[in-house]
């Protein structure tokens, strides 16, 4: 489980340590970025969606408030929080738009 936030690419910039950011592209739809020193995951670019998902923990000043759960069909830690739960992703993000009951 991880908390991430979605941003337009022009709203994201690395303010320190940019020389240590590496990229791994497993598929055409995502480019994972990580710290080349510690291996920690930082963010994932999604060019086909025009979005970047940034791990909430990498933005110390972000007052993170979750809005939905994605890939919930595969959960091993049920979350009973009343938020919408998608089996995979919303249709707008290329998913099935299928909801999972809490």
N, C-alpha and C positions, 0 to 999 in steps of 0.2 A: 504494500500500500504506500502511496505517496501523495502528497498534496502539490498540485501544480496550478499555475495561473496562466491564462492565455493572453497574449499580447500581439499587436500588429508589429511586424519586424522593425519599423522605424521608431518604435517606442522602447526598443531593447538595445542596451549597450553595456559592455563590460567596462567597469570603471577602474578596476585594478587587476593586474595579473593576466591581461589579454594575451601576453606572449606565451602563456601556459595553457591556452585553450586549444584542444585538439578536436577533430571531427571524425566521426565514423558514420558512413552511409551504408546501412544494411539494405534499404529499399529506396526506390525512387521517390517515395512520399515522405521520407523522414531523414534528417541529418542530425544525429546525436552529437552533442558537444560535451566534453568532459575536461577535467583538469589533468594535464599530462604529468603532473608531479605526484598527485595522490590517487588519480583514477576516479575521483568523485564526479557524479553526473551533475551537469549544470542546467542544460536546456536541450530542447529538441526543436529544430526548424521543421516546419511543415509547409514547404513551398506551394504545394497544390491547394492548400487551404488559406494561404496568406497569413499564417499564424506561427507564433513561436510559443511553445509551452516551457515555462521556466519553473523549476522547483521552487516552491514557496519559501523553503528554508534558506535559499541563496539570496533572498532580499530581506535583510534584517528589519527594515522599516515597514514592510508590508503587513497591514492588518488583515490577515487572510481569513476569509469567511467562506466555507465550502458552499457550493451551489448544487452540484449533482455528483453522482457516482457513475463512472464508466467501467466497462468490462466487468460488471457486477455478477454476471452469470458464472464467472470463475472465482468468485470470492471464497476465501477460507476464513475470513473474519467478518461475520455479519455485523452490519451497522444499522442500528435501530434509531435513526435520527430524523425520520420523516422526509428526507430529501429524495428527489427522483433518482431512480436507479435504472440505468440502461444496461441491457444484457451485453451490448458491445458499445456502440457509439450512437449519438443522434444522427439522423439521416443527413443533416447539414454537414456532417463530418465524414460522410461515406459509410455510416453504419446502418443497421437494420431498423433503428428507431424503436426496437422492442424494449418494453419496460419489464422489470422484474419486481415482483411483490416483496415488500419488506417482511 
